[in-house]
Amino acid sequence: MSEETPAQFVPPGAPAFPPPNAAQAYSVQNYAYRAPTRPRLTPRTKRGAFWAGAVGFNVLSVGFGIAMLPVVAAIVGAFFSLVVNRMAQSDRNSAIGARAFRAFFDSLDYGFLSIIGVVAVILGLLIMGAGLFASVSILKGHGARRPWPISWAGAGIAIVANGVVGWIAPFAFQLVVLILIAVGVDSRVSAISQGGLVVIGLLVGNTIIGWLSWWWMAHAMRPREVDSAPVAEPTKDGQE
């Protein structure tokens, strides 16, 4: 004779207990958190970063050079004027030539030169602004999400990189000229060749530096995408 399970006492008005398998019937689905991911740059955005860096940084370099030209000229002129004044005040034979140089500096119209310098600085700043706007326009046209931050950050990195490369490039150009003279090329032709190499080197160097800087910033600032699809985890009952 089998033993019967004793019936559980249920007070009047109390709800009936759920069946033993109710936990399995109403098991809660667990979802795992998936961290935001950064998608790769599309080929279109990569092309935009290349053209934005190449065009933007070359235009920025031209504007920066124009803006800095009167500043550098003023600093160099003040230095040479100080040296000439000191030499003219001495009793040496070189004082005669120094007085001639001082007469040349005294004959300059510094008011007119100051106006030219201010105009050059303003023109250079406008060209630099045009370079930034060109970069932003190119990036927007190629689907970049953050064109202004990419342009500002890329310009800053490119300026630093260009300053580092600028210390190496003159030695390379001078080495090429020495090689041309050593193989029998006329010195005037070598000077012209050096001038051409400087222009080509600046253009190619700025293009490469701008491209890499803009691509780096476009890659670093690409937007995050969150995969909102839930990922089911197995429950304690072994069900998903």
C-alpha positions as CSV (number, residue, x, y, z in Angstrom):
1,M,0.0,0.0,0.0
2,S,1.6,3.3,-1.1
3,E,1.9,6.2,1.1
4,E,-0.3,9.2,0.1
5,T,1.1,12.7,0.3
6,P,-0.7,14.5,3.0
7,A,-2.8,17.4,1.8
8,Q,-1.5,20.9,2.7
9,F,-3.8,23.0,4.8
10,V,-5.0,26.1,2.9
11,P,-6.7,28.8,5.1
12,P,-10.1,30.0,3.9
13,G,-9.7,32.9,1.4
14,A,-6.0,32.3,0.9
15,P,-4.7,31.9,-2.7
16,A,-3.8,28.4,-3.8
17,F,0.0,27.7,-4.0
18,P,1.5,27.6,-7.5
19,P,2.4,24.3,-9.0
20,P,6.0,23.0,-8.5
21,N,6.9,23.7,-12.1
22,A,5.7,27.3,-12.0
23,A,9.3,28.7,-11.8
24,Q,10.1,27.0,-15.1
25,A,6.9,28.2,-16.7
26,Y,7.6,31.8,-15.7
27,S,11.4,31.9,-15.9
28,V,12.8,35.4,-16.5
29,Q,15.0,35.9,-19.6
30,N,18.4,37.3,-18.7
31,Y,20.2,39.7,-21.1
32,A,24.0,40.2,-21.3
33,Y,25.4,43.8,-21.7
34,R,27.3,44.3,-24.9
35,A,29.8,47.1,-24.8
36,P,29.6,49.8,-27.5
37,T,31.7,49.1,-30.5
38,R,33.4,51.4,-33.0
39,P,32.8,50.4,-36.6
40,R,35.6,50.6,-39.1
41,L,35.9,53.7,-41.4
42,T,34.1,53.3,-44.7
43,P,36.1,53.7,-47.9
44,R,34.2,56.9,-48.5
45,T,35.2,58.4,-45.2
46,K,38.8,57.3,-45.8
47,R,38.8,59.2,-49.1
48,G,37.3,62.2,-47.4
49,A,40.0,62.1,-44.7
50,F,42.7,61.9,-47.4
51,W,41.4,64.9,-49.4
52,A,40.5,66.9,-46.4
53,G,44.0,66.4,-45.0
54,A,45.8,67.0,-48.3
55,V,43.9,70.1,-49.3
56,G,43.3,71.5,-45.8
57,F,46.8,71.2,-44.5
58,N,48.4,72.6,-47.7
59,V,46.1,75.6,-47.6
60,L,46.8,76.0,-43.9
61,S,50.5,75.9,-44.5
62,V,50.3,78.6,-47.2
63,G,48.2,80.8,-44.9
64,F,50.5,80.2,-41.9
65,G,53.6,81.1,-44.0
66,I,52.0,84.4,-45.2
67,A,50.9,85.3,-41.7
68,M,54.3,84.5,-40.2
69,L,56.4,86.3,-42.9
70,P,56.0,89.8,-41.5
71,V,56.6,88.6,-38.0
72,V,59.8,86.8,-38.9
73,A,60.9,89.8,-41.0
74,A,60.3,92.2,-38.1
75,I,62.3,90.0,-35.7
76,V,65.2,89.6,-38.1
77,G,65.2,93.2,-39.0
78,A,65.3,94.3,-35.4
79,F,68.2,91.9,-34.7
80,F,70.3,93.2,-37.6
81,S,69.4,96.8,-36.7
82,L,70.7,96.2,-33.2
83,V,73.9,94.6,-34.5
84,V,74.5,97.4,-37.1
85,N,74.0,100.1,-34.4
86,R,76.6,98.5,-32.1
87,M,79.1,98.2,-35.0
88,A,78.5,101.8,-36.1
89,Q,79.3,103.1,-32.6
90,S,82.6,101.3,-32.6
91,D,86.0,102.7,-33.8
92,R,86.8,99.8,-36.1
93,N,87.1,100.0,-39.9
94,S,83.9,98.1,-40.2
95,A,82.0,101.1,-38.7
96,I,81.9,102.8,-42.1
97,G,79.9,100.0,-43.7
98,A,77.8,99.7,-40.6
99,R,76.9,103.4,-40.8
100,A,75.8,102.8,-44.4
101,F,73.5,100.0,-43.3
102,R,72.1,102.1,-40.5
103,A,71.3,104.8,-43.0
104,F,69.4,102.2,-45.0
105,F,67.4,101.2,-42.0
106,D,66.7,104.8,-41.1
107,S,65.4,105.5,-44.6
108,L,62.7,102.8,-44.4
109,D,59.1,103.9,-43.9
110,Y,58.2,101.8,-40.9
111,G,54.6,103.0,-40.9
112,F,54.0,101.7,-44.4
113,L,55.8,98.5,-43.7
114,S,53.6,98.0,-40.6
115,I,50.5,98.4,-42.7
116,I,51.8,95.8,-45.1
117,G,52.6,93.5,-42.3
118,V,49.2,93.7,-40.7
119,V,47.5,93.1,-44.1
120,A,49.7,90.1,-44.6
121,V,48.9,88.6,-41.2
122,I,45.1,89.2,-41.8
123,L,45.4,87.6,-45.3
124,G,47.3,84.6,-43.9
125,L,44.7,84.1,-41.2
126,L,41.9,84.2,-43.7
127,I,43.6,81.6,-45.9
128,M,44.1,79.4,-42.8
129,G,40.4,79.8,-42.1
130,A,39.6,78.9,-45.7
131,G,41.7,75.7,-45.3
132,L,39.7,74.7,-42.2
133,F,36.4,75.3,-44.0
134,A,37.5,73.4,-47.0
135,S,38.5,70.4,-44.7
136,V,35.1,70.5,-43.0
137,S,33.2,70.7,-46.3
138,I,35.1,67.7,-47.7
139,L,34.6,65.7,-44.6
140,K,30.9,66.4,-44.5
141,G,30.6,65.5,-48.2
142,H,32.1,62.1,-47.4
143,G,29.9,61.2,-44.4
144,A,32.2,62.1,-41.5
145,R,30.2,62.5,-38.3
146,R,32.4,65.1,-36.5
147,P,34.1,67.2,-39.3
148,W,35.1,70.2,-37.1
149,P,36.8,68.3,-34.3
150,I,38.5,66.1,-36.8
151,S,39.8,69.2,-38.7
152,W,41.0,71.0,-35.6
153,A,42.7,68.0,-34.1
154,G,44.2,66.9,-37.4
155,A,45.6,70.4,-38.0
156,G,47.2,70.5,-34.5
157,I,48.9,67.1,-35.0
158,A,50.0,68.0,-38.5
159,I,51.6,71.3,-37.4
160,V,53.6,69.4,-34.7
161,A,54.6,66.7,-37.2
162,N,55.5,69.3,-39.8
163,G,57.8,71.0,-37.3
164,V,59.6,67.8,-36.6
165,V,60.0,67.0,-40.3
166,G,61.1,70.6,-41.0
167,W,64.3,70.0,-39.1
168,I,65.2,67.0,-41.3
169,A,64.1,68.2,-44.8
170,P,66.8,71.0,-45.2
171,F,69.6,68.5,-44.6
172,A,68.1,66.1,-47.2
173,F,67.8,68.9,-49.8
174,Q,71.3,70.1,-49.2
175,L,72.6,66.5,-49.5
176,V,70.9,66.2,-52.9
177,V,72.6,69.4,-54.1
178,L,76.0,68.2,-52.9
179,I,75.5,65.0,-54.8
180,L,74.5,66.9,-58.0
181,I,77.6,69.0,-57.8
182,A,79.8,66.0,-57.1
183,V,78.6,64.3,-60.3
184,G,79.4,67.4,-62.4
185,V,76.2,69.3,-62.5
186,D,76.6,73.1,-62.7
187,S,76.1,74.9,-59.4
188,R,73.4,77.2,-60.9
189,V,71.5,74.2,-62.1
190,S,71.9,72.6,-58.7
191,A,70.5,75.7,-57.0
192,I,67.5,75.6,-59.4
193,S,67.1,71.9,-58.7
194,Q,67.2,72.6,-55.0
195,G,64.5,75.2,-55.3
196,G,62.3,72.8,-57.3
197,L,62.9,70.0,-54.8
198,V,62.0,72.4,-51.9
199,V,58.6,73.2,-53.6
200,I,57.9,69.6,-54.5
201,G,59.0,68.4,-51.1
202,L,56.8,70.8,-49.3
203,L,53.8,69.9,-51.4
204,V,54.3,66.1,-51.1
205,G,55.3,66.3,-47.4
206,N,52.3,68.4,-46.4
207,T,50.0,66.1,-48.3
208,I,51.3,63.0,-46.5
209,I,51.4,64.6,-43.1
210,G,47.9,66.0,-43.6
211,W,46.5,62.7,-44.8
212,L,47.9,60.7,-41.9
213,S,46.9,63.3,-39.3
214,W,43.3,63.6,-40.6
215,W,42.9,59.9,-41.0
216,W,44.1,59.3,-37.5
217,M,41.6,61.8,-36.1
218,A,38.8,60.4,-38.2
219,H,39.6,56.9,-37.0
220,A,39.9,58.0,-33.3
221,M,36.6,60.1,-33.5
222,R,34.5,57.7,-35.3
223,P,31.1,57.3,-33.5
224,R,30.3,54.4,-31.2
225,E,27.5,52.1,-32.1
226,V,25.6,50.1,-29.4
227,D,24.2,46.8,-30.5
228,S,20.8,46.9,-28.8
229,A,19.9,43.3,-29.7
230,P,19.6,41.3,-26.4
231,V,21.9,38.4,-25.9
232,A,20.1,35.6,-24.0
233,E,21.9,33.8,-21.2
234,P,20.9,30.3,-20.0
235,T,18.9,30.3,-16.8
236,K,19.5,28.0,-13.8
237,D,17.0,25.6,-15.3
238,G,19.2,25.1,-18.4
239,Q,16.7,27.0,-20.6
240,E,17.4,30.1,-22.7
